[in-house]
């Protein structure tokens, strides 16, 4: 079971995000994601982590992932008070 929480009216979408994609991102593409930390994980995924200014910027990043042709696994907003996101499974 998942929970839904309303966002405050002033929320503009800025914050820290983790974008997980299937496959390892080659070094030549790293400059497309300037400002994000790129972590190549042992399971073969790539984790892009970093600040995103607003929803428009987030959609721009997702468009770049789409243009690479790499499957998008997940997009998570990271609570600034936590080092890592927590997944809730039912």
C-alpha positions as CSV (number, residue, x, y, z in Angstrom):
1,X,0.0,0.0,0.0
2,X,1.4,3.4,-0.9
3,X,0.7,6.7,0.8
4,X,-0.1,10.0,-1.0
5,X,0.8,13.3,0.6
6,X,-0.2,16.7,-0.7
7,X,2.6,19.1,-1.5
8,X,2.6,22.6,-0.1
9,X,1.3,25.3,-2.5
10,X,4.7,26.9,-2.6
11,X,6.5,23.8,-3.7
12,X,8.3,24.5,-7.0
13,X,9.8,21.1,-7.6
14,X,13.4,22.1,-6.7
15,X,15.4,19.7,-4.6
16,X,17.7,16.8,-4.7
17,X,16.8,13.9,-7.0
18,X,18.1,10.4,-7.8
19,X,17.5,9.2,-11.4
20,X,18.3,5.6,-11.9
21,X,18.8,4.2,-15.5
22,X,19.4,0.7,-16.7
23,X,22.9,0.3,-18.0
24,X,26.1,2.1,-17.5
25,X,26.5,5.6,-18.8
26,X,29.6,6.0,-21.0
27,X,32.0,8.7,-20.0
28,X,31.4,10.6,-23.2
29,X,27.8,11.3,-22.1
30,X,28.8,12.6,-18.6
31,X,29.0,16.3,-19.8
32,X,25.2,16.1,-20.7
33,X,24.5,15.7,-17.0
34,X,26.8,18.4,-15.7
35,X,26.2,19.1,-12.0
36,X,24.9,15.6,-11.2
37,X,27.0,12.9,-9.6
38,X,27.2,9.8,-11.8
39,X,27.5,6.5,-10.0
40,X,28.0,3.2,-11.9
41,X,26.4,0.5,-9.7
42,X,27.5,-3.1,-9.5
43,X,24.1,-4.3,-10.8
44,X,24.7,-2.5,-14.1
45,X,22.5,0.6,-13.4
46,X,23.6,4.2,-13.4
47,X,22.5,6.5,-10.6
48,X,22.4,10.3,-11.4
49,X,22.2,12.3,-8.2
50,X,22.1,16.0,-7.6
51,X,20.2,19.2,-7.3
52,X,17.4,20.1,-9.7
53,X,16.2,23.7,-9.9
54,X,12.5,23.0,-10.8
55,X,10.1,20.7,-12.6
56,X,11.1,22.1,-16.0
57,X,14.8,21.2,-15.3
58,X,13.7,17.7,-14.1
59,X,11.8,17.1,-17.3
60,X,14.8,18.3,-19.3
61,X,17.0,15.7,-17.6
62,X,14.5,13.0,-18.2
63,X,14.4,14.1,-21.9
64,X,18.2,13.6,-22.0
65,X,17.8,10.1,-20.6
66,X,15.2,9.3,-23.2
67,X,17.4,10.6,-26.0
68,X,20.2,8.2,-24.8
69,X,17.8,5.3,-25.4
70,X,18.5,3.9,-21.9
71,X,15.6,2.6,-19.9
72,X,14.5,4.8,-17.0
73,X,14.2,2.7,-13.8
74,X,13.2,5.3,-11.3
75,X,13.1,9.0,-10.3
76,X,13.2,9.8,-6.6
77,X,13.0,13.0,-4.7
78,X,15.6,12.9,-1.9
79,X,14.6,14.4,1.4
80,X,17.4,16.8,2.2
81,X,17.7,15.5,5.7
82,X,18.5,12.0,4.5
83,X,21.6,10.7,2.8
84,X,19.7,8.1,0.7
85,X,16.1,7.7,-0.3
86,X,14.1,4.9,1.3
87,X,11.9,2.7,-0.9
88,X,8.6,1.7,0.6
89,X,7.4,-1.8,-0.5
90,X,4.1,-3.3,0.2
